[in-house]
Each structure stands twice: as C-alpha cells, then as structure tokens.
Amino acid sequence: MARPQLAPEPPGVPARRAALRLLDAVLRRGLALEAALDRATTGLDRREDRGLVHAIVSEALRRLPDLDALIDSATARPLPEDAKARFALRIALVQALALGTPPHAAIATVLPLVDGGPRKLVHGVFGTLMRRNAALPEVPELPAATWLRWQAAWGEDVAEAARVAIAAPPPVDLSLRGDTTAAEGMALLPRHLRVPAFTTVPELPGFAEGEWWVQDLAASLPARLIGAGPGTALDLCAAPGGKTLQLAAAGWDVTALDVSEKRLARLSENLDRTGLSAKVVAADALKWKPREPVDALLLDAPCSATGIFRRHPDVLHRVRPAVIAEAAELQARLLARAAEWVKPGGRLVYATCSLEREEGEAQVERFLAEHADYRLVPAAPELLPEGIAPDPKGWVRTLPGMLAEQGGLDGFFIARLDRTG
C-alpha cells in the first residue's frame, strides 16, 4: 500500500522550521552556528532561503536576552528555556521587531512549527506584544554570564562597549597584497582598507585581480608582528588563510598547515586568486612536525572565539567556562609543541581571537615560566593602528570599544616570543 504523501508546507514555513532547528542546535546542543547551518537547512530549495535562516538565527542570538525579556513580560510565568514555544516566539519576534518582516507574516510562518496548547500560547503572546507596540532596545543586553565574565576581566566600560559593538554590523576589512589597490575605503594601517558593512566583496575593484582579501584588522596584526622575510615561516592552524597570504606577501617561504581539508581548499583558492604561493599541508599539528626548524612560526590557536562575537553571536551563548578551559589546554599543548620548531634567533607569534585571559595573558605567562629560551618582545607601536598601544608587558590586546569611531575591531590577543637559544 502506497504511503500517503504529505501536503507541502505553506511558503516561508520550511525556512522558519530550519531556523528553529538551527537555533536549537546552537542553544541546546552547543554547536557553532556556521558548523550547524548545512544540516539545519538540508532540503531547502533556494540559496535565498538559506540566507534567510542564517539572518533570523544570527539576529535572534544577537538579541536573545531582550527577546526573552519580552516573552516573559507577556506570560503568567516564565516558559522553560528549552520550551518549543519560546523558540518559536524568538523566531517570530526577531523577524517582526528587528528584520522588518510584517507581523502577520512573522507569526503565520511560525505557527505551523507548534501544535496544540503551545500554538495557542505562541499566538497569544505574540499578539499581546504587538498590541503593546513592543520594541527591542537600541543596544542589546549581553547574556548575564558573559557580562559578568567580561566585567570581571576587563571592567564595566569594556563590557558595555561589547553591548554597543554587537548592536551594529561590523565593517569589512581588506588586507592588501601590495601597497595600492583600485578599491576605495579608509586605511588604518599600511596595506589595509576598511569598507562599509554589507559591501558586496566580489564586486569591489581588484577582487578578480587578487589585490586583496577579506580579513578583520585585528586578525591582521599577528602576521604584522612576524615582520618581513626572507626566511622560512610556518603558519599553524592556518585556514581560512589570511595570515598565510600576509606572510607570503611579506616575502616568507610559507608552509600553511591546518587539520581541515575543507577550510584549506578556501586558502588554496585565495592563493590562486592573489598569485601568492605557499605549501599547503592538511595535518594535525599535534601529530605532524616539520622536517627542520623554521625562522618564524605563527600559531593562531583554536580558541573559544569570543573575540569575534560581532560576526558570530552564537559564541555569546554556547561558550562556557568548560569550553574555555578545554581550549586553553589545547593551546598550551600546541604552543609547547610549536616552540620546538623555531630556530634559535627565530620568532614565534602566538594569537587567539578570544576575550578570555585564560587563552591569552595567562597562556603566555605560563609558557615563559616553562621556557627559559624564549623572551617576550614588545610589539612596535608603528605596527598597530593609531589608538592601540602594546600592553606594558609587551603583548597586544584588542578589546571592545577600541577604534569605536572607525567601526571597531575584533577581540584578539597577540604576543611575539623570540627564541634566544
């Protein structure tokens, strides 16, 4: 007997169902948004639908504490954090209040995601909030745990600056292959250009000619601290490859290593586009080793990635102390292993896109205590954008609030460590 075919869902509903799966993957299972996107959007027909799913979930994560505060203000008692009704309301409200979706369309495409009593609840709460003319605050609230952690580490001003930073889409930074480009924008350092958020990158002058690549200004600083070649350089955990391109453009003979073949494919594409060269190796840095020591080594280590919260708001909700501790343990192993691969007189730059001291300052202090043959070399001020100075101890720490008038930058920790013997 043939199985009856289900009627197709109304237009717009499959994308919202995918958004529900993706939001669940991030908040309940702790997956990174980008990593979970493919599976969550399986079966969607159009690229536009995939983009819509990403936009809905990204903005919901950016605004989650404020969305939940609105939901709780319209219910007799708070809904459980993992209640499907709460997830559905988050998706409906973020569309109506932040993404410009007409309220009737926002709720009509979400109601099919819930059944029975929860469906009535979702409809009632949404209607109540629309009648109240509910609105989201201009500056989002951070999750309480994140606020408290960053306030303790950096002070209230930095935590407040993080709130402001997440409210606005970040600009797009370009690293230049040479000293000039046909593209126009604001230069904050040599071989740098900043263009507005949402710029269609492939349409900018110089893209096809390989004159530049996209790379946040903070992410470009580690390779700047390496300096210019010639010599041999090893870029560990290299993908997606911006630092490899910088090193190659600076005259180094570069080997780029990463465990992800998929991410290395993107690096190879950029090498082809820019006409730069590097040896690309797919391997685990904890198991691989070079044939001989190198003159320079850049370790942009795997981390919690809390410094890139402006572009990846999922880190605000899925990164907890256990995640930070696990990342710090891996960083320590990689750093100790990498230290063996640098020639005497060579340099090692350690970096993380993290706002956690455990993954930056504490990591380097422990390394120096255990490696008497390394010394911390203070960053030269001319290598940094105006308004950013090295820490008195010599490393570089970028924080929310820095360069705010120019569009800000990601949170990074960078230290140059020279081998003395």
Phi, psi and chi 1 to 4 in degrees:
 res  aa     phi    psi   chi1   chi2   chi3   chi4
   1 MET       -  128.8 -175.9  174.7 -178.9      -
   2 ALA   -67.2  139.4      -      -      -      -
   3 ARG   -75.2  130.5  179.6  179.6  -63.1  178.1
   4 PRO   -65.0  139.4   21.9  -32.9      -      -
   5 GLN   -84.4  138.7  -68.3 -173.0  -14.4      -
   6 LEU   -75.9  143.3  -62.9  176.2      -      -
   7 ALA   -67.4  142.7      -      -      -      -
   8 PRO   -62.8  146.2   21.8  -32.4      -      -
   9 GLU   -71.7  153.9  -68.9 -173.2  -52.4      -
  10 PRO   -58.7  154.2  -22.7   33.0      -      -
  11 PRO   -54.5  138.5  -25.0   34.0      -      -
  12 GLY    92.0  -25.5      -      -      -      -
  13 VAL   -70.1  -43.6  173.8      -      -      -
  14 PRO   -56.3  -38.5  -27.5   37.3      -      -
  15 ALA   -66.0  -39.3      -      -      -      -
  16 ARG   -70.3  -33.3  -84.5   65.4  176.2 -170.6
  17 ARG   -65.7  -39.8 -168.7  175.3  -62.1  -78.3
  18 ALA   -64.5  -38.5      -      -      -      -
  19 ALA   -62.5  -38.6      -      -      -      -
  20 LEU   -63.2  -42.8 -175.0   69.7      -      -
  21 ARG   -63.1  -41.6  -71.0 -165.0  -63.9  -92.7
  22 LEU   -68.8  -42.9 -176.1   56.2      -      -
  23 LEU   -62.9  -38.9 -169.2   60.0      -      -
  24 ASP   -64.1  -41.1  178.8   82.2      -      -
  25 ALA   -61.3  -37.9      -      -      -      -
  26 VAL   -76.2  -49.8  172.5      -      -      -
  27 LEU   -81.8  -36.2  -64.7  179.8      -      -
  28 ARG   -97.8  -29.2  -70.0 -150.9  -53.6  121.9
  29 ARG  -108.5   -4.2  -67.9 -169.5  -78.2  143.1
  30 GLY    71.3   22.9      -      -      -      -
  31 LEU   -84.5  150.5  -59.4 -179.6      -      -
  32 ALA   -69.0  141.5      -      -      -      -
  33 LEU   -57.1  -49.2 -173.3  151.0      -      -
  34 GLU   -64.0  -36.6  -57.8  -63.5  -22.9      -
  35 ALA   -69.7  -30.9      -      -      -      -
  36 ALA   -91.0   -8.3      -      -      -      -
  37 LEU   -63.2  -45.1 -179.2   61.4      -      -
  38 ASP   -59.2  -49.0  -76.2  -14.3      -      -
  39 ARG   -67.0  -39.2 -176.0  168.0 -176.5  178.1
  40 ALA   -65.6  -30.2      -      -      -      -
  41 THR  -100.6   10.9   55.2      -      -      -
  42 THR   -56.3  130.2  -62.0      -      -      -
  43 GLY    97.6  -15.1      -      -      -      -
  44 LEU   -71.9  140.7  -69.4 -173.4      -      -
  45 ASP   -81.0  -36.9  -66.4  -27.2      -      -
  46 ARG  -117.3  150.2  -58.4 -179.0  -56.8  163.6
  47 ARG   -61.8  -32.9  176.3  174.5  -68.6 -176.4
  48 GLU   -61.9  -37.6  -69.3   86.0  -10.3      -
  49 ASP   -64.9  -41.2  -74.8  -19.6      -      -
  50 ARG   -62.3  -42.0  178.4 -173.8  168.6   99.4
  51 GLY   -63.4  -38.6      -      -      -      -
  52 LEU   -64.4  -43.6  175.1   61.6      -      -
  53 VAL   -58.5  -46.8  170.4      -      -      -
  54 HIS   -61.5  -43.1 -170.4  -79.8      -      -
  55 ALA   -64.3  -43.3      -      -      -      -
  56 ILE   -61.7  -49.1  -69.8  171.5      -      -
  57 VAL   -71.7  -40.2  175.8      -      -      -
  58 SER   -59.4  -45.4  -68.1      -      -      -
  59 GLU   -71.1  -34.9 -165.0   62.1   26.1      -
  60 ALA   -62.1  -41.5      -      -      -      -
  61 LEU   -68.7  -34.5  -67.1  168.4      -      -
  62 ARG   -65.2  -31.6 -155.0  178.3  -61.2  -83.6
  63 ARG  -114.2   14.7  -59.6  -81.0 -172.5  170.9
  64 LEU   -57.3  -50.2 -160.9   69.3      -      -
  65 PRO   -57.8  -36.6  -25.1   36.0      -      -
  66 ASP   -74.1  -37.6  -60.0  -50.0      -      -
  67 LEU   -61.9  -44.6  -68.4  168.8      -      -
  68 ASP   -66.0  -34.7  -76.7  -13.4      -      -
  69 ALA   -64.0  -40.8      -      -      -      -
  70 LEU   -63.7  -46.4  -74.2  177.4      -      -
  71 ILE   -58.3  -46.6  -66.5  167.4      -      -
  72 ASP   -67.5  -25.1  -67.9  -18.9      -      -
  73 SER   -73.1  -14.3   74.9      -      -      -
  74 ALA  -114.5   12.8      -      -      -      -
  75 THR  -122.8  151.2   56.8      -      -      -
  76 ALA   -63.5  -36.4      -      -      -      -
  77 ARG  -143.9  151.3   56.1 -178.6 -179.1  -86.8
  78 PRO   -58.9  139.2  -23.5   33.8      -      -
  79 LEU   -73.3  148.8  -61.0  175.0      -      -
  80 PRO   -56.2  148.3  -23.2   33.2      -      -
  81 GLU   -59.0  -33.6  -75.7  -63.6  -46.3      -
  82 ASP   -99.6   13.1   60.2   -8.9      -      -
  83 ALA   -67.7  136.1      -      -      -      -
  84 LYS   -61.5  -33.2 -164.6  171.1 -174.3  178.3
  85 ALA   -62.3  -39.3      -      -      -      -
  86 ARG   -65.2  -43.5 -178.7 -178.5  -70.5  -82.0
  87 PHE   -61.6  -43.0  -83.9   69.9      -      -
  88 ALA   -64.6  -40.8      -      -      -      -
  89 LEU   -66.1  -38.7  -81.4  164.3      -      -
  90 ARG   -57.2  -43.6  -70.5  162.6  169.4  165.5
  91 ILE   -68.6  -42.4  -68.2  170.7      -      -
  92 ALA   -66.2  -46.0      -      -      -      -
  93 LEU   -68.5  -39.8  -71.7  169.8      -      -
  94 VAL   -66.4  -31.8   77.8      -      -      -
  95 GLN   -67.6  -46.6  -68.3  178.7   84.4      -
  96 ALA   -71.9  -35.1      -      -      -      -
  97 LEU  -101.8  -16.0  -58.1 -179.2      -      -
  98 ALA  -127.9  -27.0      -      -      -      -
  99 LEU  -107.3    1.1  -62.6  178.4      -      -
 100 GLY    79.1   14.8      -      -      -      -
 101 THR   -75.8  132.0  -55.1      -      -      -
 102 PRO   -55.4  137.5  -24.9   34.5      -      -
 103 PRO   -53.8  -38.9  -28.7   36.3      -      -
 104 HIS   -65.4  -34.4   70.1  -86.6      -      -
 105 ALA   -74.8  -36.6      -      -      -      -
 106 ALA   -61.8  -43.7      -      -      -      -
 107 ILE   -80.3  -35.4 -170.3   62.3      -      -
 108 ALA   -64.1  -32.5      -      -      -      -
 109 THR   -86.8   -7.3   51.4      -      -      -
 110 VAL  -103.5  -32.7  163.3      -      -      -
 111 LEU   -56.4  -37.2  -76.0  178.0      -      -
 112 PRO   -63.4  -10.2  -25.1   35.7      -      -
 113 LEU   -80.4  -13.7  -51.3 -177.4      -      -
 114 VAL  -129.8  155.4  -74.2      -      -      -
 115 ASP  -126.0  161.9  -60.6  -47.6      -      -
 116 GLY    60.1 -138.2      -      -      -      -
 117 GLY   -56.9  -46.0      -      -      -      -
 118 PRO   -56.8  -34.2  -28.2   36.4      -      -
 119 ARG   -64.2  -44.1  179.7  169.9 -178.1  159.0
 120 LYS   -63.2  -38.6  -65.6  177.7 -178.4  178.6
 121 LEU   -63.3  -47.1  175.7   63.9      -      -
 122 VAL   -59.6  -46.6  168.4      -      -      -
 123 HIS   -61.7  -43.4 -166.9  -84.5      -      -
 124 GLY   -67.1  -44.9      -      -      -      -
 125 VAL   -65.7  -43.8  169.8      -      -      -
 126 PHE   -61.1  -46.1 -174.9   86.0      -      -
 127 GLY   -61.8  -42.1      -      -      -      -
 128 THR   -58.7  -45.6  -64.1      -      -      -
 129 LEU   -68.4  -36.5  -68.8  171.7      -      -
 130 MET   -66.8  -39.5  -66.9  -58.3  101.3      -
 131 ARG   -66.8  -28.7  -71.8 -169.7  -66.1  -87.2
 132 ARG   -80.0   -2.2  -70.6 -178.8 -173.3  171.0
 133 ASN    56.8   45.1  -65.9  -43.5      -      -
 134 ALA   -58.6  147.3      -      -      -      -
 135 ALA  -143.9  154.3      -      -      -      -
 136 LEU   -89.9  146.1  -67.0  167.7      -      -
 137 PRO   -65.9  152.8   23.7  -32.4      -      -
 138 GLU   -62.2  -39.1 -176.5  175.8  -13.5      -
 139 VAL  -107.9  116.3  177.7      -      -      -
 140 PRO   -66.7  155.0  -16.5   29.7      -      -
 141 GLU   -82.3  144.0  -70.2  -69.0  -21.0      -
 142 LEU   -81.4  154.5  -69.8  175.5      -      -
 143 PRO   -55.1  141.6  -24.1   33.7      -      -
 144 ALA   -55.4  -42.9      -      -      -      -
 145 ALA   -64.7  -39.6      -      -      -      -
 146 THR   -66.7  -45.4  -56.2      -      -      -
 147 TRP   -56.7  -49.0  169.0  -87.4      -      -
 148 LEU   -64.3  -39.2  -68.9  172.4      -      -
 149 ARG   -66.5  -45.3 -166.3  172.5   71.1 -115.6
 150 TRP   -74.7  -32.7  -70.9   -7.6      -      -
 151 GLN   -64.0  -41.8 -178.9 -171.5   44.2      -
 152 ALA   -67.3  -36.0      -      -      -      -
 153 ALA   -79.6  -39.3      -      -      -      -
 154 TRP  -125.7  -11.4  -49.6  113.0      -      -
 155 GLY   101.4  162.0      -      -      -      -
 156 GLU   -65.8  -34.0 -171.7  164.3  -17.4      -
 157 ASP   -62.3  -41.1  -72.5  -11.8      -      -
 158 VAL   -69.5  -41.7  170.4      -      -      -
 159 ALA   -61.3  -39.6      -      -      -      -
 160 GLU   -66.9  -38.6 -176.6   65.0   25.7      -
 161 ALA   -63.5  -32.3      -      -      -      -
 162 ALA   -65.2  -38.4      -      -      -      -
 163 ARG   -60.2  -46.1  -69.3 -178.1   58.3 -148.9
 164 VAL   -64.7  -40.2  174.6      -      -      -
 165 ALA   -63.8  -36.2      -      -      -      -
 166 ILE   -77.9  -11.8 -158.1  173.3      -      -
 167 ALA   -75.3  -25.8      -      -      -      -
 168 ALA  -118.7  142.1      -      -      -      -
 169 PRO   -63.8  135.3   21.9  -32.2      -      -
 170 PRO   -73.4  153.8   25.6  -32.8      -      -
 171 PRO   -69.5  174.4   26.8  -33.5      -      -
 172 VAL  -106.9  126.3  176.9      -      -      -
 173 ASP  -103.3  140.5  -72.2  -38.8      -      -
 174 LEU  -118.1  134.0  -51.0  178.5      -      -
 175 SER   -97.7  130.2  -73.4      -      -      -
 176 LEU   -92.6  141.2  -51.3 -173.8      -      -
 177 ARG   -67.9  -39.4 -177.8 -173.3   61.8 -162.0
 178 GLY  -123.9 -160.0      -      -      -      -
 179 ASP   -86.6  -12.7  -65.5  -33.9      -      -
 180 THR  -135.7  161.8   60.7      -      -      -
 181 THR  -155.3  157.3  177.8      -      -      -
 182 ALA   -77.6  -17.9      -      -      -      -
 183 ALA   -71.0  155.7      -      -      -      -
 184 GLU  -118.7  145.2  -63.7 -178.5   -1.9      -
 185 GLY   174.6 -162.5      -      -      -      -
 186 MET  -102.4  126.0  172.8  174.0   53.8      -
 187 ALA   -98.6  122.7      -      -      -      -
 188 LEU  -104.6  -10.2  -62.4  175.0      -      -
 189 LEU  -154.7  163.4  -83.2  175.7      -      -
 190 PRO   -57.6  145.4  -25.3   34.7      -      -
 191 ARG    58.2   35.7  -64.9 -166.3  174.3 -170.8
 192 HIS  -137.0  147.0  166.2  -95.8      -      -
 193 LEU  -146.6  136.2 -153.7   63.9      -      -
 194 ARG  -115.3  127.7  173.1  162.3  -75.2 -175.5
 195 VAL  -121.5  163.4  -62.3      -      -      -
 196 PRO   -63.7  157.1  -22.7   34.2      -      -
 197 ALA   -57.8  149.7      -      -      -      -
 198 PHE    69.1   12.5  -57.4  125.3      -      -
 199 THR   -61.3  135.3  -64.5      -      -      -
 200 THR   -78.3   97.4  -55.1      -      -      -
 201 VAL   -57.8  -48.4  170.1      -      -      -
 202 PRO   -62.9  -15.6  -23.2   35.2      -      -
 203 GLU   -89.9   -6.2  -64.6 -179.3    3.1      -
 204 LEU   -72.3  144.9  -73.7  175.4      -      -
 205 PRO   -58.5  137.1  -21.8   31.7      -      -
 206 GLY    95.2   -6.2      -      -      -      -
 207 PHE   -65.7  -54.4  174.4   79.7      -      -
 208 ALA   -63.0  -30.5      -      -      -      -
 209 GLU   -81.0   -4.2  -64.7   77.8   10.7      -
 210 GLY    71.1   30.6      -      -      -      -
 211 GLU   -73.5  -17.6  -68.2 -179.0   -3.3      -
 212 TRP  -161.3  171.2   45.5  -99.1      -      -
 213 TRP  -143.7  157.6   53.3   91.6      -      -
 214 VAL   -78.3  130.5  175.0      -      -      -
 215 GLN  -165.8  120.7 -176.5 -179.3   30.6      -
 216 ASP   -55.0  145.7 -173.6   81.8      -      -
 217 LEU   -56.0  -43.3  178.6   59.5      -      -
 218 ALA   -62.7  -38.3      -      -      -      -
 219 ALA   -68.0  -18.4      -      -      -      -
 220 SER   -83.9  -12.9   77.0      -      -      -
 221 LEU   -70.2  -37.8  -61.7  179.7      -      -
 222 PRO   -56.0  -45.8  -28.6   36.9      -      -
 223 ALA   -68.6  -30.2      -      -      -      -
 224 ARG   -64.3  -35.8  -68.2  176.5 -175.8  -87.7
 225 LEU   -72.0  -23.7  -93.2   61.7      -      -
 226 ILE   -63.9  -40.5  -72.1  -81.3      -      -
 227 GLY    89.5 -165.2      -      -      -      -
 228 ALA   -95.4  154.3      -      -      -      -
 229 GLY   -76.4 -165.5      -      -      -      -
 230 PRO   -84.9  173.2   32.8  -36.1      -      -
 231 GLY   139.8 -179.7      -      -      -      -
 232 THR   -96.1  138.3   54.3      -      -      -
 233 ALA  -134.6  141.8      -      -      -      -
 234 LEU  -119.5  122.4  177.3   56.8      -      -
 235 ASP  -104.8  102.1 -174.9    7.2      -      -
 236 LEU   -84.6  146.8  -69.9 -175.3      -      -
 237 CYS    53.6   51.4  -48.9      -      -      -
 238 ALA   -77.7  -32.8      -      -      -      -
 239 ALA   -65.3  145.3      -      -      -      -
 240 PRO   -83.2   -3.7   30.1  -35.1      -      -
 241 GLY   116.6    1.5      -      -      -      -
 242 GLY   -57.9  -39.5      -      -      -      -
 243 LYS   -72.7  -34.9  -60.6  173.7 -175.0   66.9
 244 THR   -59.2  -45.3  -63.8      -      -      -
 245 LEU   -62.0  -41.6  -62.0  173.6      -      -
 246 GLN   -60.8  -46.1  -76.1 -179.4  -81.1      -
 247 LEU   -64.2  -41.8  -66.3  172.0      -      -
 248 ALA   -63.8  -41.5      -      -      -      -
 249 ALA   -67.5  -23.9      -      -      -      -
 250 ALA   -88.2    5.3      -      -      -      -
 251 GLY    97.2    9.6      -      -      -      -
 252 TRP   -85.2  151.9  -67.5   98.1      -      -
 253 ASP   -89.5  100.5  177.7    7.7      -      -
 254 VAL  -101.8  137.4 -170.7      -      -      -
 255 THR  -112.7  124.3  -63.3      -      -      -
 256 ALA  -108.2  122.1      -      -      -      -
 257 LEU  -120.8  136.3 -178.9  136.0      -      -
 258 ASP  -155.0  151.9 -161.5  -84.1      -      -
 259 VAL   -78.7  -18.2   71.9      -      -      -
 260 SER   -98.8  111.4  170.4      -      -      -
 261 GLU   -66.0  -34.7  -67.2 -171.0   16.1      -
 262 LYS   -63.8  -44.7 -178.9  177.9  179.3 -179.6
 263 ARG   -71.0  -31.9  -75.9  162.7   54.7   84.2
 264 LEU   -67.9  -27.2  -77.7  174.3      -      -
 265 ALA   -61.3  -37.7      -      -      -      -
 266 ARG   -66.1  -38.9 -178.6  177.9  168.7 -169.4
 267 LEU   -61.6  -44.7  166.9   55.3      -      -
 268 SER   -62.4  -38.0  -64.1      -      -      -
 269 GLU   -61.6  -42.1  -69.9  171.1    2.6      -
 270 ASN   -70.5  -33.9  -84.8  -40.5      -      -
 271 LEU   -62.5  -43.1  -73.8  169.6      -      -
 272 ASP   -63.6  -42.9  -69.4  -18.4      -      -
 273 ARG   -66.9  -38.2 -177.5  173.6   62.8   85.7
 274 THR   -88.6  -12.6   58.1      -      -      -
 275 GLY    74.8   13.9      -      -      -      -
 276 LEU   -90.3  162.7  -63.4  168.9      -      -
 277 SER  -128.8  145.1   61.6      -      -      -
 278 ALA  -160.9  151.2      -      -      -      -
 279 LYS   -83.6  126.0 -179.4 -178.4  178.4 -177.6
 280 VAL  -107.7  126.2  177.5      -      -      -
 281 VAL  -127.1  127.1  178.3      -      -      -
 282 ALA   -96.7  109.3      -      -      -      -
 283 ALA  -166.4  162.3      -      -      -      -
 284 ASP   -87.8  120.4 -175.9  -15.6      -      -
 285 ALA   -63.4  -18.3      -      -      -      -
 286 LEU   -80.7  -11.1  -68.5  175.2      -      -
 287 LYS  -118.5  -23.6  -60.1  175.4 -178.2  177.4
 288 TRP   -91.3  157.8  177.5   89.7      -      -
 289 LYS  -152.0  151.1   65.1  178.9 -179.3  179.2
 290 PRO   -74.0  160.9   27.7  -34.6      -      -
 291 ARG   -67.4  -31.7  -67.2 -178.4  178.2  178.1
 292 GLU  -151.0  159.1   56.7 -174.3   21.1      -
 293 PRO   -61.7  159.5  -21.8   33.0      -      -
 294 VAL  -116.4  163.7  -64.7      -      -      -
 295 ASP   -76.5  -32.1  -62.9  -65.7      -      -
 296 ALA  -144.0  141.8      -      -      -      -
 297 LEU  -136.3  130.7 -171.0  148.9      -      -
 298 LEU  -114.7  119.2 -162.1  162.8      -      -
 299 LEU  -114.7   96.4  172.1   58.0      -      -
 300 ASP   -92.5   90.1 -175.0    0.1      -      -
 301 ALA   -76.3  150.3      -      -      -      -
 302 PRO   -55.9  138.7  -21.0   31.9      -      -
 303 CYS  -152.2 -175.6   68.3      -      -      -
 304 SER   -67.7  -20.8   64.2      -      -      -
 305 ALA    64.4   24.1      -      -      -      -
 306 THR   -67.7  -17.8   51.2      -      -      -
 307 GLY   -72.2  -16.9      -      -      -      -
 308 ILE  -106.4   33.2   56.5  175.0      -      -
 309 PHE   -65.1  -23.1   68.2   93.2      -      -
 310 ARG   -64.0  -38.1  -61.3 -177.9  -55.7  163.5
 311 ARG   -94.9  -22.2  -67.8  179.0  175.1   82.1
 312 HIS  -130.2   74.0  -59.6  -82.3      -      -
 313 PRO   -64.7  -11.5   22.9  -33.1      -      -
 314 ASP   -61.3  -27.8   53.2  -60.3      -      -
 315 VAL   -64.3  -24.3  -59.2      -      -      -
 316 LEU   -66.2  -22.8  -63.4  172.2      -      -
 317 HIS  -112.1  -25.9  -53.9  -76.3      -      -
 318 ARG  -102.7  -12.9   62.5 -179.5 -178.8   79.0
 319 VAL   -90.2  117.1  171.7      -      -      -
 320 ARG  -122.7  171.9  -64.7  174.8  172.1   83.3
 321 PRO   -51.6  -37.1  -31.7   37.6      -      -
 322 ALA   -65.1  -37.3      -      -      -      -
 323 VAL   -65.9  -42.0  172.7      -      -      -
 324 ILE   -64.5  -43.9  -63.3  167.2      -      -
 325 ALA   -64.2  -40.3      -      -      -      -
 326 GLU   -65.2  -42.4 -178.0  178.9   -6.3      -
 327 ALA   -64.5  -40.8      -      -      -      -
 328 ALA   -63.7  -36.5      -      -      -      -
 329 GLU   -65.9  -41.9 -167.3  -83.8  -26.6      -
 330 LEU   -64.9  -42.2  174.1   58.6      -      -
 331 GLN   -59.8  -42.5  -68.2  150.2   16.2      -
 332 ALA   -61.9  -40.5      -      -      -      -
 333 ARG   -66.0  -44.0  -66.8  171.3   63.3 -163.1
 334 LEU   -65.5  -41.3  -74.0  168.4      -      -
 335 LEU   -65.6  -43.0 -170.3   50.9      -      -
 336 ALA   -64.5  -37.9      -      -      -      -
 337 ARG   -70.4  -43.3 -171.9  166.0  173.5   80.1
 338 ALA   -63.4  -32.3      -      -      -      -
 339 ALA   -60.0  -26.9      -      -      -      -
 340 GLU   -76.1  -13.8  -58.1  173.3   -2.7      -
 341 TRP  -100.0    4.8  -58.4  -17.3      -      -
 342 VAL  -103.6  133.3  177.7      -      -      -
 343 LYS   -65.1  150.3  -65.4  177.3 -178.0  178.3
 344 PRO   -55.4  131.0  -26.6   36.1      -      -
 345 GLY    88.9   -6.4      -      -      -      -
 346 GLY   -85.8 -179.3      -      -      -      -
 347 ARG  -129.9  146.2   65.6 -159.4   70.8  167.9
 348 LEU  -127.8  125.1 -173.0  163.6      -      -
 349 VAL  -109.8  122.9  168.3      -      -      -
 350 TYR  -105.9  135.1  169.2   80.2      -      -
 351 ALA  -147.7  150.6      -      -      -      -
 352 THR  -143.5  146.1   56.3      -      -      -
 353 CYS   -91.5   59.0   57.2      -      -      -
 354 SER  -128.8  148.2  168.5      -      -      -
 355 LEU  -102.7   18.7  -74.2  170.4      -      -
 356 GLU  -105.4  128.2  -43.1  -54.3  -35.1      -
 357 ARG   -60.3  -32.3  -71.9 -174.1 -177.0  -87.1
 358 GLU   -60.0  -26.4  -60.4   94.0  -41.8      -
 359 GLU   -99.6    2.4  -60.0 -179.9   87.3      -
 360 GLY  -132.2  -92.9      -      -      -      -
 361 GLU   -55.3  -48.4  -69.4   84.5  -10.7      -
 362 ALA   -65.5  -34.5      -      -      -      -
 363 GLN   -63.9  -46.1 -163.3   71.0 -103.9      -
 364 VAL   -72.1  -38.2  165.7      -      -      -
 365 GLU   -60.6  -41.6  -72.9  174.1  -18.1      -
 366 ARG   -66.8  -41.8  178.9  171.7   64.4  177.5
 367 PHE   -59.7  -46.6  174.3   83.5      -      -
 368 LEU   -65.4  -34.1  -69.9  171.2      -      -
 369 ALA   -67.1  -25.9      -      -      -      -
 370 GLU  -101.3   -7.3  -63.8  173.0   -8.5      -
 371 HIS  -131.3   89.6  -66.7   78.7      -      -
 372 ALA   -67.8  -16.0      -      -      -      -
 373 ASP   -88.9   11.1   57.0  -22.0      -      -
 374 TYR  -123.9  147.7  -85.9   87.3      -      -
 375 ARG  -134.7  149.5   65.6 -176.6 -178.8   93.5
 376 LEU   -81.8  125.5  179.3   63.7      -      -
 377 VAL  -102.9  118.6  177.1      -      -      -
 378 PRO   -58.9  141.3  -24.1   34.3      -      -
 379 ALA   -68.8  134.2      -      -      -      -
 380 ALA   -69.4  127.3      -      -      -      -
 381 PRO   -55.1  -32.5  -25.4   34.6      -      -
 382 GLU   -69.0  -13.3   62.4  -91.6   20.3      -
 383 LEU   -83.6   -6.7  -62.3  176.8      -      -
 384 LEU  -112.6  152.7  -54.1  176.2      -      -
 385 PRO   -62.4  150.4  -17.7   29.5      -      -
 386 GLU   -58.9  130.9 -174.6  176.3   -6.8      -
 387 GLY   101.5   -8.1      -      -      -      -
 388 ILE  -120.1  124.5  -64.3  179.4      -      -
 389 ALA  -120.1  152.7      -      -      -      -
 390 PRO   -61.9  150.4  -15.3   27.6      -      -
 391 ASP   -62.1  150.9 -177.2  -89.0      -      -
 392 PRO   -52.4  -26.9  -29.2   36.0      -      -
 393 LYS   -80.7  -10.9  -67.9 -171.1  176.2 -178.9
 394 GLY   113.9  -22.4      -      -      -      -
 395 TRP   -80.5  175.0   51.2   58.6      -      -
 396 VAL  -116.7  131.8  176.8      -      -      -
 397 ARG  -130.7  116.5  165.6   60.7   76.9  178.9
 398 THR   -99.8  139.3   61.6      -      -      -
 399 LEU  -134.5  158.4  -68.2  167.4      -      -
 400 PRO   -55.3  139.0  -27.0   35.8      -      -
 401 GLY   102.4  -25.2      -      -      -      -
 402 MET   -71.8  138.1  -68.8 -179.8  174.0      -
 403 LEU    53.7   32.8  -56.7 -176.2      -      -
 404 ALA   -59.9  -39.9      -      -      -      -
 405 GLU   -67.7  -24.0  -66.9 -175.4   -0.1      -
 406 GLN   -94.7    2.9  -66.7   85.6    5.5      -
 407 GLY   112.1   -1.5      -      -      -      -
 408 GLY    76.1 -173.3      -      -      -      -
 409 LEU  -162.3  168.2   73.7  174.1      -      -
 410 ASP   -70.7  161.2  -71.5  -15.4      -      -
 411 GLY   -82.6  126.2      -      -      -      -
 412 PHE  -141.6  153.5 -109.5   83.5      -      -
 413 PHE  -122.6  133.2  174.5   87.1      -      -
 414 ILE  -140.5  132.6  -49.5  137.2      -      -
 415 ALA  -138.8  134.8      -      -      -      -
 416 ARG   -98.6  126.5  174.5  173.9  160.5  176.6
 417 LEU  -122.5  115.5  -54.5  159.4      -      -
 418 ASP   -96.5  137.9  -79.4   13.1      -      -
 419 ARG   -85.9  124.2 -169.6  168.1 -167.6  179.2
 420 THR   -92.6  -20.1   57.5      -      -      -
 421 GLY  -169.2      -      -      -      -      -
